[in-house]
Each structure stands twice: as structure tokens, then as C-alpha cells.
Amino acid sequence: MKAPEIIRPDSYWQKQDEIIGKEALATLQLEHLTKSLRRVYSNVPFYHTRFDEAGLDPENIKSLEDIRRLSFTTSDDLRANYPFGLLAVSKDEVVRVHTSSGTTGRAKAICFSKNDIECSATLIARCLVMTGTGKGDILQNMMTYGLFTGALIMHYGAEKVGALVIPAGPGNTERQIQLMRDFGTTVIHITPSYSLYLASALQQKGIDPRKDLNLRRAYLGAEPYSEETRKKIEAIYGIDVYNSYGLTEMSGPGVAFECGYKNGMHLWEDHFFAEIIDPETGEVLEDGQEGELVLTSLRREAMPLIRYRTRDITKIITGVCECGRTHRRISRILGRSDDMFVVKGVNVFPQQIEQVLMGIKGVAQNYQILLESYDHLTIRVEIAKELFDGNIEHLLQLQTEITDKVRADILVKPKIELLEPGALPVSEGKAKRVIDNRTM
């Protein structure tokens, strides 16, 4: 197997921040953490109260572990303090606000200073250079522009490294294909589900993305997806697909990113302090143990967040990456702790089911999980068109294979419904994979 092209940290965007000794990194983190804690203690009543309740004085912070004395910040805290309750600077220093709604319908507002935007764009620029994108590339940005941070921050970062950016936004697949052909798009920023839908649209038009387009790589984000889905997309398009991780509450899409080895995402620890906790007890776990990611922003000005519970399930990968970068890596996001559902007393993440489906020959790109009761699970699966040839035996064999493999992985026997391609609703943004019609 050919070794991946490794972009070494020798550019402006990566400079001294990428390769740094463990002790030097800890010193740098503590320096920025102390500044951030002083900022919120002095300017944010919410955090001032939290510090006082914990008996913690920011001036007495001696180590990174000292912040474990503080309670977690949650999405509910952001909603309760909407819109400016967590602001650590005066309002006239805020140049951008991004919001998102949650399950309660009440929004979370995240404010950015001019320097916050610059730092966010710089982190994305670092990620792009690491994966080989730069001047001469044409990046078609198919993420949603607006209150969602993903598209705008990626846009700014790509411009920083000299790429030509096409701000296409999501949807309008006919236009997306035309833009890709007209401008010779080499890089796409897209959700996993839409990339699969786009592949189907290309196929219907008789366009072979491996031969008829100039694509070289794709950056996937905004929704969890499995390694099997990545491999499927890489095979269809004949490109490198990179996993990215981010959230509006921190800086957008550049919190962690894969390098050429695609063995976990490098989390930029000069900007974020990471902990993995047991989502039930809040206990901090050792590296290598799976749990919920908790992040503390180290350089945010407008709205620093301390010990923020992301609800994303992952783990710290032990050891140093072959690429030489020393920032710790996190594994692919398994799912969100609040996305998990329970069937027959078993905890199930939607991504576990996707991982099985995408590894089965004959399964197409789209599927849906239907929950009607706490004892039954139905999975609707689109299958390849050539399988609908009247051969019932083939369909029954595929249905049995899917049933057995899903049951072996999640320990619950599902009901499998096989559907023709296009039977399920198409998502051009974040895919809605789980339909939960259960009542308490």
C-alpha cells in the first residue's frame, strides 16, 4: 500500500504550534487557561459564581487538573444565558454571532470577536495544509452558510491558504454538478449523507466521478458517520476522504482533523484542553477509554467556555501519530450521548447500524431507523437497483444477511424492510436517520 503524502508542519499555518514537546505544550496550555479563567471570572457572573461555589481562585491555578474542581458547562447553561449572559467582552467587541436550536427549541448563541474569527480560520487553514489543500485547489463548499459555523469558517480558512472557494451551499444538486464540471472542483466540503446522494445523482447522469471530474479529496463533517461509509465514498469518487470534527461552541469545524494517515483526528491542544469523562458519573477517564468529550477553550475572547460537555462519544488515541505531530488524537465520533436509544434494554448508537449496513454488498446509500416501541427496531434500507430483478430468493438472502449482521453487532434482532433506491426522503443537509415515534 502506498504511503500517504505527509504534509510536514513547515508552513506558516502550522509553524511551532504543531510539533511541541509534552511539557512545553502543558506550559502553553496552562498559560492560556489561566488567562481565560481570569477573563470569565472577572466578566461573566455565571462563571464567577461557579468559581466561588468551588472555592477556586483563578489566581491560584497551578495545574491544568485544577479545573476539575469546577462543574461542567452544558448546553442548558448556554440556553439559560441566551443571548449575552456568557459574554466575556463588551458587546461592541463582538463581530459575529452564531446560534443553534436544541431539543427544547430554545437557541444557543455563541459570540465571536474579530480575533476569535481569525483564530478559527487559522485552525482550518492548518487542517487544510496538513491534508494537502492549498493554492491551486478549487474548494466547493456545500455546507450551509448562515447561522451554522461550518461553511463560513471553512471558507475563510481555505482563502487563507490560497484556494479558490466556490460558496455553493447545500442542495440544488444539478447546479452542484455543473459547478464541479465548469470550474474543475478539486476539493469538496460536504456532509456524508449528501455526498452519497450526490454520487447517486452523478450515476444517474452517466458521470463517472473517478474519470469525469477533477476531485482529489473531500472533507466530511456535521454528522457522525462510520469508517465503512468513508471507504464507500472514497471508492465511488476515487478520492481521499478526511474526517473533521468541530462544534460552534468552540470554534467551528477546525477543532480536530485527520492527517494523511487517517488514524484519528489531531485535536489542536494549543487552543483546546480536552478531557474524556464517563457520561453517567462525570469521572475523568484515562487515555484510551471511551467516553464523552469535554472541551475547554483556551484562546477564545468573546465567549470562553470552561469544561463544556460536547455530548460526543470518543476516546483519546494513545501514542504519537506516524506523521510526527504531537497533538493528541481523538477517535472517530461514535455518536452523541443524547442520540443513543434503548431497545430491549440495550444501548444502541445509530452509527453502529450504519457501520454494518455500509459494509454489506448490495446495500445502497440511504437508510432509516424507525422506533415504534421500546421492544422493536425497524430498519428501512435502500438496496441496489439491479437487485430488484424479480429474484425473490436474492432479496430474502440479503434481508437475512442484514438481519444477522445487525443483530450480531447490537445484540437486538431488527425487522428489515428492503426498499428501492430513492424510496426514502433525501437529505441535502444533515441526514435524519432515526424516526422515534415512541411515547413515554
N, C-alpha and C positions, 0 to 999 in steps of 0.2 A: 504493500500500500504506500502510495506516495505521501511523503511527509507534508503537512500543511505549510503554506507560506507564512512565516512568522514575521510580523512587523515589530521590530525592536523599539523600545522606548527611547528613541533618539530625536524625536521631533519636539517642537515647542509644546505641543498639546500633552505630551507625556512626561517630558523632562524628568526632574528629580522626584516627582511625586510617585512614580510607578515602582522603581526599584529602590527600596529603602529597607534598612535593617529593622528587625523587630523592635529593638529598644528605641531606635530613632523614631519609628512610627508611633510607638506608645507615647513618647515625649511630645511629638507633634499633636497627637490626638488630645492629650491632657491639656496642652496649651490652648487649643481651640475650644475644648469642652469648658474649661474654666471661664473663658470669655463669654461663651454662650450662656452659661448658668448665671453669671453676673448680670447679663443683659435681661434675662427673663425675670430674675429675682427683683431687679430694680424697676422694671417696666410693665410686668404682667401680674396683676393681682392674683389670678388663678394660681400661678406658679409660686408667688410669694407665700401664699397660704400653704401650699404643698410643702415647701421648704420648712416653714415654721412648724407644721404638724410633725414633720420627720425629725425636727431638731437639727437640721442641717444648714450650715452657713456656707455659701459659695466660696467665701474667702478661706475656708478650711478644707477644701477639696484637695486631697493628697494623691489619690489614685483614681483610675477610671472606674474601679469597682465601687467607689463611694456612692455613685449614683444609684446603686441597687437599694439604697435606703429610701429612695423616692418611689412613690406609687406610679403605676403606669398611666400614660395618657392614652385615651381611647377615642374612637370616632364619636361616641356620645358626648365627650368633653368638647370636641370641635363643634358639634351641633348646638350644645348648650351655650357656647360662647360666640355663636354666629351673630353678626358678621366680623366684628373687630375686637372681640373680647380677648383674643390671644396675641394681639398685635404688640410687638416689642419696640416699634419705632413710631414716630408721629405719622399721621395719615398722609401728610404731604411728601413723605419719602416712599410711599407705595406707588409703583408704576404699573402693576398688573394684579388682577385677582382672578383666580380660577375657582370654580365651585363644582361640587358633585353632590347628587342626592343619594340618600341611603334608603334602607328598608322602611324607615319611618316617614320618608318623604321630605324631611327637613334637610336643608342643604348643609354642606361643609364648605367653608370659604377658606382658601389658602392665599395669603398675600405675598407678593414678591417685590423686593426693592430692585433698583437697577442692577446692583451688584449680584443679587440672587439670580436674576435672569442671565447675567454674564457667566456666573459660575455653572449654572445648569447647562448652558450652551457649550461651555468649555469641556464639561464632562462628556457630553455626547461627542464632541469633536475628538476627544481622547479615545472613545469607543470606536469611532469610525476609522481613525488612523490605525488602531490596533488590528482591525479586520481588513485593512487594505483599501478603504474608500478614501478618495481624495480628489485632487484637481484632475479633470478629465472625465470623471464619473458623472453620470446623469441619474439623479435620485428622484424617483417618482413617489411622492408621499401620499399614500392612500388612507392615512388615518384622518380622523375627524378634527377639523380646525374649529376653534371656538373655546368653550369652557374646559374642554379636555386638554391636558398639557402635552400629550404625546406628539401631536403633529407639529405644533409650534416650536417646541424645544428641539426636536429632531431637525426641523427646518433651519433654525439658527445655527445649530452645530454643523450641519452639512455645508452651509455657506461659509463657515469659518475655515473649513479645510479646503475650500475652493471648488466644491462640487456644484454642478448646475442643478437647481432644485425645481421640480415641477410640482406645484402645490395642488395636486389633483383632488385631494379629499377622498372620501369613500363613495362607493356606489357608481352609478352610471357606467356600467361595465363596457358598453360599446365605446364610450369616449376613452376609458382607460386603455383599452386595446389599441385604439387609434393613436393615442399619445405615445404609447410604448413603441409603436412602429414608426411614427413620424420622427420622433426625437432620438430613437435608439437608446431607450432607457437601459441602464446597466445595473441599477440597484432599486429595489422596492422596499418600502416600509409599510407593513400591512398586517392585518390580523390573520391568524392561522386559518380560521374558518373562511374568510373571504378569499384567501389565496387558493384554497381548494375549489371554491366556487368559480373563481376566475379561470382556473385550469380547465374546468368543465366547459366554460364559455369558449375558451380557445379551441378546445377539441371539437366543439360543435361547428366552429367556423373553419375547421380544417387547418388550423395553425399549430405547428409543432414548436413549442417554446424553446426546445433544445436547438432547433435549426433556424427558425424564422425570426427569433428575437435576439437581442444583444445582452440579455440578462446574465449577470455574473454572480450576484448574491442578493439575499433577502434578509431583512431584519424583521422578526416576528415579535409581537407583543400584544398587550392589552387584555389577553385572556390566557388562562393556562392551556397547555397542550402537551401531548406525550411525545416521547422520542420517536415512536412509530410514525406519528404524524409528520414530524420533521423529515424522517427518511423518505416518506411518501412524497412530500413536497420537493425534496431535493431530486428524487428520481424523475418526477414529472417534468420539472423545469431544467434539470441538468445544471444546478447551481449550488453554491454553498448557502446554507440557511443558518443564521445565528440567533440564538436565544438572548433576549434582553429582559431586564427587569427594572421596573420603576414604579413610582406612585406619586401622585400630585402632592401629597403631604410632605414629601421630601424635596424633590427637585424635578419630577417628571420621569422620563424614560431612561435616564443615564445613571441610575443607582448602581447597577451591576450589569456586566456584559461578558459574553463569551469571547475568547481569543480564538486563534486558528486551530487550537487543539480540541475545542468544543467539549471540554471536560470540566463543566461547572462554570459559573459566571463570576468573574473578578468583581468583588464588591469594593468600591473606591473608599478605602478606610481613612484616607486623609480628609474625607468630607462626611463620613458617617461612622458612628460607633454601633456595632451590631451585637445583639445577644440572641440566643435561641432559648426559648422558655417552654416549659410544659404548659400547654394552653389551658389545662384544668387547674393546676396548682399555682402557676406563675413562677415555679422554681427555675432558676437558670441552669441550663443543661451544658454538658461538656461538648467540645467539638466532635462532630461525627454522629451526634444523637439528633434524631429528627424531632422537630417541634415548631413552634410559632416564632417567626422573625420579629424582633423588636429593634427599632432603629432610633438613634438619637442624632439629630442634625448637628454638625459641628461648625458649619460656616454660614448658616442662614442668618440673615439680618432681620427681615421683616417679621417672620413668624417661626422662630426656632421651636422644635418640638422635642420634648425630653421623654425618652423611653416610650415611644409610640408603638402601640400594638398594631401591626400590619394585618393580622389575621391570616397571613400567608404561611403555609407549611413548607419547611425546607430543612436543610442542615448545613453546617459548615463542613466543607471537604478538607480533610487533613492533608498535610504535605504541601510542598511548593509545586506549582504548575511547571510543566516542561518548558513553557515559553520563557521562564525566568522571572516573571512578575511575582512579587512577594505579597501583594494584597491577597487576603484570604478569599476563597471562592465559596459560593453557595451553590447548592444543587438546584436542579430544575424545580420549580414550584409544583408541589404535588397537588395543591388546591388551597382553598381558603377554609379556615376552620368553620366559618359560618356557611360554606357551601356544602359541607358534609351532610349527608342524610342517613337515616337509620331505617333499615328494612330487616324485619325479624330479629331485631336486637343487634344487628351487625352494622358497624360504621362503614360507610361507602363514600368515596370521593368520585365525582363524575369522570375525572381524568383516568382513574383505574379502568373504567369501562372503555373509554376511548383507546387506551393503550392496547387493549385486547382486540377491539374492532379493527383498528388500523393495521394490525398485523395479520389479518385474515384475507387471503386472496379471494376476490370476488366482491368484497365489501366496497361500496363507493364512498364518496366524501362526506355525506350528510347522515346524521343520526339524531335521535331524540329519546330522552329518558322520561317515561311517564310514570308518575307515582299517584295511584288511586287509593291505596291503603297502606298501612304500616307492615303488611304481610306480603304484599305482591309488588313486583317490579316488572314493568313492560319496557322493552327497548325496541324502538322502531328504527329499522336500518334500511337505507337505500343500497341496492346492490347493482352490480354492473349490468348494463342493458342487455348484453349478449346472453346473460343467464335466463332472461325471460324468453325462452325459445320453445316453451311448451313442455320441456322435460321436467316433470314434477319431481322425479327422483333426485335430480341435481339440486333442486330447491330444498327438498327435505334434508338432504345431506348437509347443505350449507347451514340450514336452520339448526340442525343438531350440533354441528361443529361450533357455531357461535354460542349456543346454549351451554355446551360443555365447557368451553374455554372461559366464558364469563363466570360460570359457577365455580370453576377451579380457582379463579383469581379472587373473587369477592365472597365466596362461600355462601352465596344465595343463588338459587335457580331462578333465572328470569324467564319471562314469556317473550319470545322473539317474533316480531312482525316484520316480514320482508316486503319492501316497497320498491317500486320502480324509481329510477333517478328522476329528480325533480318533484317527487311527491310531497316532500317536506318543505316548510317555509324556508326561503333563502335569506341568510343574513349577510348584509353588506357592511355591517359594523361588528359589534360584539355578538357572538352567537348565543342564543338562549337554548341551552342543551337540555335543561331539566324543567319539566312541567309538573309542578307539585299541586295536585288537586285535593290533597288530604286535609281533613279538618280535625282539630283537636278534640 
